[in-house]
Amino acid sequence: SRDPDESTMDPNASNDGHNASAPAERKGPEDQYIPVPTDAALANVNCPICQENFEAVWHDVAQEWVWMDAVK
């Protein structure tokens, strides 16, 4: 009887770089952002958790100013 994990430990076993149990090709995580509010008073608030200023950056795909790595 052959142990199912034997082929992964066998140095002579074929290893073409693919794992049958691995999901299809993964893409990187999606950018996490919030659009910058149009109201100037809301656009200049600090993070309520760490008190850092948010930095607005232009998001080419969304075609708008956003705060990156921010959540509501």
MOPAC internal coordinates of N, CA, C and O (Angstrom, degrees):
PM7 1SCF
backbone

  N    0.0000 0     0.00 0     0.00 0    0    0    0
  C    1.4551 1     0.00 0     0.00 0    1    0    0
  C    1.5208 1   108.79 1     0.00 0    2    1    0
  O    1.2310 1   120.66 1   -43.46 1    3    2    1
  N    1.3097 1   116.34 1   136.54 1    3    2    1
  C    1.4608 1   121.98 1  -176.99 1    5    3    2
  C    1.5231 1   110.23 1  -105.64 1    6    5    3
  O    1.2310 1   120.76 1   -49.11 1    7    6    5
  N    1.3105 1   116.15 1   130.89 1    7    6    5
  C    1.4565 1   122.24 1   178.56 1    9    7    6
  C    1.5291 1   108.23 1   -70.16 1   10    9    7
  O    1.2310 1   118.67 1   -47.86 1   11   10    9
  N    1.3374 1   120.13 1   132.14 1   11   10    9
  C    1.4735 1   121.58 1  -178.44 1   13   11   10
  C    1.5271 1   113.37 1   -59.41 1   14   13   11
  O    1.2310 1   119.65 1   154.23 1   15   14   13
  N    1.3303 1   118.26 1   -25.77 1   15   14   13
  C    1.4592 1   120.18 1  -179.22 1   17   15   14
  C    1.5186 1   112.56 1   -87.21 1   18   17   15
  O    1.2310 1   120.17 1   177.17 1   19   18   17
  N    1.3493 1   117.27 1    -2.83 1   19   18   17
  C    1.4526 1   120.55 1  -176.92 1   21   19   18
  C    1.5200 1   112.22 1   -60.33 1   22   21   19
  O    1.2310 1   119.80 1   141.34 1   23   22   21
  N    1.3199 1   117.99 1   -38.66 1   23   22   21
  C    1.4664 1   120.49 1  -176.60 1   25   23   22
  C    1.5200 1   111.58 1   -65.50 1   26   25   23
  O    1.2310 1   119.66 1   152.08 1   27   26   25
  N    1.3209 1   118.25 1   -27.92 1   27   26   25
  C    1.4607 1   119.83 1   179.54 1   29   27   26
  C    1.5171 1   111.28 1   -77.24 1   30   29   27
  O    1.2310 1   120.72 1   159.04 1   31   30   29
  N    1.3402 1   116.22 1   -20.96 1   31   30   29
  C    1.4518 1   119.88 1   179.00 1   33   31   30
  C    1.5255 1   112.04 1   -96.51 1   34   33   31
  O    1.2310 1   119.85 1   164.56 1   35   34   33
  N    1.3212 1   117.89 1   -15.44 1   35   34   33
  C    1.4583 1   122.76 1  -177.05 1   37   35   34
  C    1.5195 1   109.69 1   -77.05 1   38   37   35
  O    1.2310 1   119.62 1   -63.39 1   39   38   37
  N    1.3473 1   118.34 1   116.61 1   39   38   37
  C    1.4663 1   120.02 1  -179.33 1   41   39   38
  C    1.5188 1   112.63 1   -66.46 1   42   41   39
  O    1.2310 1   119.69 1   162.79 1   43   42   41
  N    1.3396 1   118.20 1   -17.21 1   43   42   41
  C    1.4610 1   121.72 1   179.67 1   45   43   42
  C    1.5171 1   112.41 1   -92.76 1   46   45   43
  O    1.2310 1   120.11 1   174.30 1   47   46   45
  N    1.3262 1   117.40 1    -5.70 1   47   46   45
  C    1.4585 1   120.92 1  -179.79 1   49   47   46
  C    1.5208 1   109.87 1   -69.89 1   50   49   47
  O    1.2310 1   121.18 1   -31.71 1   51   50   49
  N    1.3186 1   115.36 1   148.29 1   51   50   49
  C    1.4654 1   120.66 1   179.98 1   53   51   50
  C    1.5250 1   109.62 1   -68.59 1   54   53   51
  O    1.2310 1   120.67 1   -50.20 1   55   54   53
  N    1.2942 1   116.32 1   129.80 1   55   54   53
  C    1.4624 1   121.08 1   177.82 1   57   55   54
  C    1.5119 1   107.42 1  -133.37 1   58   57   55
  O    1.2310 1   121.10 1   -85.51 1   59   58   57
  N    1.3263 1   115.49 1    94.49 1   59   58   57
  C    1.4538 1   119.73 1  -177.98 1   61   59   58
  C    1.5270 1   112.53 1   -91.07 1   62   61   59
  O    1.2310 1   120.03 1  -167.25 1   63   62   61
  N    1.3217 1   117.54 1    12.75 1   63   62   61
  C    1.4642 1   120.92 1   177.55 1   65   63   62
  C    1.5030 1   114.09 1    87.20 1   66   65   63
  O    1.2310 1   119.83 1  -178.51 1   67   66   65
  N    1.3275 1   117.93 1     1.49 1   67   66   65
  C    1.4542 1   120.78 1  -179.51 1   69   67   66
  C    1.5082 1   109.31 1  -110.94 1   70   69   67
  O    1.2310 1   121.37 1   -37.38 1   71   70   69
  N    1.3043 1   114.98 1   142.62 1   71   70   69
  C    1.4449 1   121.43 1   177.63 1   73   71   70
  C    1.5162 1   106.64 1  -117.08 1   74   73   71
  O    1.2310 1   120.36 1   -59.55 1   75   74   73
  N    1.3129 1   116.92 1   120.45 1   75   74   73
  C    1.4629 1   121.01 1  -175.52 1   77   75   74
  C    1.5234 1   112.21 1   -60.35 1   78   77   75
  O    1.2310 1   119.85 1   151.51 1   79   78   77
  N    1.3231 1   117.90 1   -28.49 1   79   78   77
  C    1.4558 1   119.85 1  -178.49 1   81   79   78
  C    1.5288 1   112.65 1   -89.95 1   82   81   79
  O    1.2310 1   120.14 1   174.30 1   83   82   81
  N    1.3262 1   117.33 1    -5.70 1   83   82   81
  C    1.4680 1   120.73 1  -179.57 1   85   83   82
  C    1.5236 1   110.06 1   -74.70 1   86   85   83
  O    1.2310 1   119.74 1   -35.92 1   87   86   85
  N    1.3067 1   118.10 1   144.08 1   87   86   85
  C    1.4707 1   120.69 1   177.85 1   89   87   86
  C    1.5277 1   109.98 1   -69.00 1   90   89   87
  O    1.2310 1   120.95 1   -13.67 1   91   90   89
  N    1.3058 1   115.79 1   166.33 1   91   90   89
  C    1.4560 1   120.80 1   177.51 1   93   91   90
  C    1.5219 1   109.07 1   -57.39 1   94   93   91
  O    1.2310 1   120.70 1   -13.74 1   95   94   93
  N    1.3032 1   116.27 1   166.26 1   95   94   93
  C    1.4742 1   121.32 1  -174.81 1   97   95   94
  C    1.5208 1   110.32 1   -47.61 1   98   97   95
  O    1.2310 1   121.42 1   -52.49 1   99   98   97
  N    1.3288 1   114.88 1   127.51 1   99   98   97
  C    1.4625 1   120.80 1  -178.46 1  101   99   98
  C    1.5116 1   110.09 1   -92.14 1  102  101   99
  O    1.2310 1   121.57 1   -37.04 1  103  102  101
  N    1.2897 1   114.59 1   142.96 1  103  102  101
  C    1.4590 1   120.67 1   172.42 1  105  103  102
  C    1.5140 1   106.98 1   -98.68 1  106  105  103
  O    1.2310 1   120.29 1   -17.53 1  107  106  105
  N    1.3300 1   117.06 1   162.47 1  107  106  105
  C    1.4517 1   121.20 1   178.68 1  109  107  106
  C    1.5110 1   110.62 1   -64.76 1  110  109  107
  O    1.2310 1   120.11 1   -14.25 1  111  110  109
  N    1.3068 1   117.40 1   165.75 1  111  110  109
  C    1.4598 1   120.01 1   179.07 1  113  111  110
  C    1.5236 1   110.61 1   -64.08 1  114  113  111
  O    1.2310 1   121.46 1   -33.00 1  115  114  113
  N    1.3042 1   114.81 1   147.00 1  115  114  113
  C    1.4546 1   118.79 1   178.44 1  117  115  114
  C    1.5213 1   109.76 1   -66.33 1  118  117  115
  O    1.2310 1   121.34 1   -29.97 1  119  118  117
  N    1.3370 1   115.03 1   150.03 1  119  118  117
  C    1.4566 1   118.97 1   175.35 1  121  119  118
  C    1.5230 1   108.55 1   -62.34 1  122  121  119
  O    1.2310 1   121.28 1   -42.53 1  123  122  121
  N    1.3130 1   115.15 1   137.47 1  123  122  121
  C    1.4545 1   120.46 1   178.31 1  125  123  122
  C    1.5165 1   106.81 1  -108.01 1  126  125  123
  O    1.2310 1   120.71 1   -61.45 1  127  126  125
  N    1.3253 1   116.25 1   118.55 1  127  126  125
  C    1.4645 1   119.54 1  -176.74 1  129  127  126
  C    1.5145 1   110.43 1  -153.91 1  130  129  127
  O    1.2310 1   122.12 1   -14.51 1  131  130  129
  N    1.3208 1   113.55 1   165.49 1  131  130  129
  C    1.4698 1   122.20 1   174.26 1  133  131  130
  C    1.5184 1   107.08 1  -128.49 1  134  133  131
  O    1.2310 1   119.89 1   -46.61 1  135  134  133
  N    1.3229 1   117.82 1   133.39 1  135  134  133
  C    1.4688 1   118.91 1   175.45 1  137  135  134
  C    1.5304 1   109.91 1   -61.00 1  138  137  135
  O    1.2310 1   120.85 1   -40.10 1  139  138  137
  N    1.3219 1   115.99 1   139.90 1  139  138  137
  C    1.4609 1   120.73 1   178.87 1  141  139  138
  C    1.5333 1   108.23 1   -68.89 1  142  141  139
  O    1.2310 1   120.02 1   -49.22 1  143  142  141
  N    1.3331 1   117.56 1   130.78 1  143  142  141
  C    1.4770 1   119.70 1   178.77 1  145  143  142
  C    1.5248 1   111.60 1   -60.29 1  146  145  143
  O    1.2310 1   120.73 1   -33.13 1  147  146  145
  N    1.3187 1   116.21 1   146.87 1  147  146  145
  C    1.4619 1   120.27 1   178.90 1  149  147  146
  C    1.5242 1   111.71 1   -77.13 1  150  149  147
  O    1.2310 1   120.20 1   157.70 1  151  150  149
  N    1.3320 1   117.22 1   -22.30 1  151  150  149
  C    1.4628 1   121.61 1   177.47 1  153  151  150
  C    1.5359 1   108.91 1   -73.87 1  154  153  151
  O    1.2310 1   120.01 1   -57.94 1  155  154  153
  N    1.3286 1   117.59 1   122.06 1  155  154  153
  C    1.4716 1   122.23 1  -176.72 1  157  155  154
  C    1.5269 1   112.05 1   -59.02 1  158  157  155
  O    1.2310 1   119.87 1   144.74 1  159  158  157
  N    1.3215 1   117.85 1   -35.26 1  159  158  157
  C    1.4638 1   120.61 1  -179.75 1  161  159  158
  C    1.5315 1   110.62 1   -65.16 1  162  161  159
  O    1.2310 1   119.87 1   141.48 1  163  162  161
  N    1.3259 1   117.85 1   -38.52 1  163  162  161
  C    1.4609 1   121.68 1   179.61 1  165  163  162
  C    1.5256 1   111.71 1   -78.94 1  166  165  163
  O    1.2310 1   120.64 1   151.69 1  167  166  165
  N    1.3255 1   116.39 1   -28.31 1  167  166  165
  C    1.4645 1   120.81 1  -177.95 1  169  167  166
  C    1.5280 1   111.93 1   -73.32 1  170  169  167
  O    1.2310 1   119.89 1   162.48 1  171  170  169
  N    1.3207 1   117.82 1   -17.52 1  171  170  169
  C    1.4599 1   121.46 1  -177.02 1  173  171  170
  C    1.5253 1   113.44 1  -108.56 1  174  173  171
  O    1.2310 1   119.89 1  -155.69 1  175  174  173
  N    1.3155 1   117.82 1    24.31 1  175  174  173
  C    1.4636 1   120.70 1   179.28 1  177  175  174
  C    1.5246 1   110.45 1   -85.93 1  178  177  175
  O    1.2310 1   121.01 1   -22.02 1  179  178  177
  N    1.3197 1   115.68 1   157.98 1  179  178  177
  C    1.4637 1   121.58 1   175.28 1  181  179  178
  C    1.5188 1   109.24 1   -91.95 1  182  181  179
  O    1.2310 1   121.04 1   -18.69 1  183  182  181
  N    1.3081 1   115.62 1   161.31 1  183  182  181
  C    1.4593 1   121.36 1   175.56 1  185  183  182
  C    1.5294 1   108.15 1   -61.98 1  186  185  183
  O    1.2310 1   119.78 1   -50.55 1  187  186  185
  N    1.3276 1   118.03 1   129.45 1  187  186  185
  C    1.4631 1   119.50 1  -179.16 1  189  187  186
  C    1.5260 1   113.29 1   -70.40 1  190  189  187
  O    1.2310 1   119.93 1   164.70 1  191  190  189
  N    1.3313 1   117.74 1   -15.30 1  191  190  189
  C    1.4677 1   120.70 1  -179.23 1  193  191  190
  C    1.5188 1   111.22 1   -92.12 1  194  193  191
  O    1.2310 1   120.37 1   125.08 1  195  194  193
  N    1.3482 1   116.89 1   -54.92 1  195  194  193
  C    1.4683 1   119.49 1  -173.79 1  197  195  194
  C    1.5334 1   113.41 1  -105.76 1  198  197  195
  O    1.2310 1   120.13 1   174.60 1  199  198  197
  N    1.3164 1   117.37 1    -5.40 1  199  198  197
  C    1.4680 1   124.24 1   177.90 1  201  199  198
  C    1.5311 1   113.87 1    67.38 1  202  201  199
  O    1.2310 1   119.49 1  -165.32 1  203  202  201
  N    1.3365 1   118.57 1    14.68 1  203  202  201
  C    1.4637 1   120.99 1   176.33 1  205  203  202
  C    1.5220 1   109.40 1   -81.44 1  206  205  203
  O    1.2310 1   121.06 1   -25.93 1  207  206  205
  N    1.3257 1   115.57 1   154.07 1  207  206  205
  C    1.4592 1   120.22 1   175.04 1  209  207  206
  C    1.5201 1   109.12 1   -73.63 1  210  209  207
  O    1.2310 1   120.81 1   -37.51 1  211  210  209
  N    1.3237 1   116.06 1   142.49 1  211  210  209
  C    1.4588 1   120.39 1   173.65 1  213  211  210
  C    1.5194 1   108.42 1   -78.80 1  214  213  211
  O    1.2310 1   120.34 1   -38.00 1  215  214  213
  N    1.3257 1   116.96 1   142.00 1  215  214  213
  C    1.4573 1   121.31 1   177.98 1  217  215  214
  C    1.5262 1   108.62 1  -109.34 1  218  217  215
  O    1.2310 1   120.68 1   -62.67 1  219  218  217
  N    1.3147 1   116.30 1   117.33 1  219  218  217
  C    1.4551 1   121.04 1  -179.79 1  221  219  218
  C    1.5258 1   109.42 1   -79.17 1  222  221  219
  O    1.2310 1   121.07 1   -47.66 1  223  222  221
  N    1.3389 1   115.55 1   132.34 1  223  222  221
  C    1.4612 1   121.97 1   176.51 1  225  223  222
  C    1.5126 1   108.56 1  -130.98 1  226  225  223
  O    1.2310 1   120.77 1   -29.05 1  227  226  225
  N    1.3318 1   116.14 1   150.95 1  227  226  225
  C    1.4605 1   121.20 1   178.48 1  229  227  226
  C    1.5180 1   108.76 1   -79.45 1  230  229  227
  O    1.2310 1   120.11 1   -53.76 1  231  230  229
  N    1.3194 1   117.39 1   126.24 1  231  230  229
  C    1.4651 1   122.86 1   178.61 1  233  231  230
  C    1.5273 1   107.65 1  -100.69 1  234  233  231
  O    1.2310 1   120.84 1   -67.58 1  235  234  233
  N    1.3419 1   116.00 1   112.42 1  235  234  233
  C    1.4686 1   120.73 1  -175.17 1  237  235  234
  C    1.5234 1   112.83 1   -62.49 1  238  237  235
  O    1.2310 1   119.94 1   140.72 1  239  238  237
  N    1.3141 1   117.73 1   -39.28 1  239  238  237
  C    1.4583 1   120.19 1  -177.86 1  241  239  238
  C    1.5262 1   110.62 1   -71.87 1  242  241  239
  O    1.2310 1   120.32 1   134.19 1  243  242  241
  N    1.3211 1   117.00 1   -45.81 1  243  242  241
  C    1.4645 1   121.19 1  -179.13 1  245  243  242
  C    1.5270 1   111.82 1   -76.62 1  246  245  243
  O    1.2310 1   120.27 1   160.48 1  247  246  245
  N    1.3379 1   117.09 1   -19.52 1  247  246  245
  C    1.4579 1   123.06 1  -178.44 1  249  247  246
  C    1.5308 1   112.03 1    57.09 1  250  249  247
  O    1.2310 1   121.63 1  -134.11 1  251  250  249
  N    1.3441 1   114.49 1    45.89 1  251  250  249
  C    1.4567 1   120.14 1   176.28 1  253  251  250
  C    1.5212 1   109.95 1  -158.62 1  254  253  251
  O    1.2310 1   120.78 1   -13.73 1  255  254  253
  N    1.3333 1   116.12 1   166.27 1  255  254  253
  C    1.4553 1   121.76 1   176.38 1  257  255  254
  C    1.5111 1   108.38 1   -77.50 1  258  257  255
  O    1.2310 1   120.71 1   -45.54 1  259  258  257
  N    1.3291 1   116.24 1   134.46 1  259  258  257
  C    1.4620 1   120.82 1  -177.38 1  261  259  258
  C    1.5112 1   111.59 1  -137.61 1  262  261  259
  O    1.2310 1   121.18 1   -17.96 1  263  262  261
  N    1.3299 1   115.35 1   162.04 1  263  262  261
  C    1.4584 1   122.39 1   168.51 1  265  263  262
  C    1.5221 1   105.40 1  -101.84 1  266  265  263
  O    1.2310 1   120.11 1   -63.20 1  267  266  265
  N    1.3219 1   117.39 1   116.80 1  267  266  265
  C    1.4534 1   121.27 1  -177.95 1  269  267  266
  C    1.5317 1   110.15 1   -78.98 1  270  269  267
  O    1.2310 1   121.42 1   -28.68 1  271  270  269
  N    1.3241 1   114.89 1   151.32 1  271  270  269
  C    1.4644 1   123.47 1   178.70 1  273  271  270
  C    1.5272 1   112.48 1    54.61 1  274  273  271
  O    1.2310 1   121.05 1  -143.95 1  275  274  273
  N    1.3161 1   115.61 1    36.05 1  275  274  273
  C    1.4615 1   120.39 1   178.27 1  277  275  274
  C    1.5322 1   109.02 1  -114.89 1  278  277  275
  O    1.2310 1   120.85 1   -31.29 1  279  278  277
  N    1.3105 1   115.97 1   148.71 1  279  278  277
  C    1.4632 1   121.79 1   177.05 1  281  279  278
  C    1.5095 1   108.28 1  -131.24 1  282  281  279
  O    1.2310 1   121.13 1   -23.48 1  283  282  281
  N    1.3221 1   115.44 1   156.52 1  283  282  281
  C    1.4637 1   120.03 1   178.05 1  285  283  282
  C    1.4865 1   110.74 1   -84.34 1  286  285  283
  O    1.2310 1   120.10 1   180.00 1  287  286  285

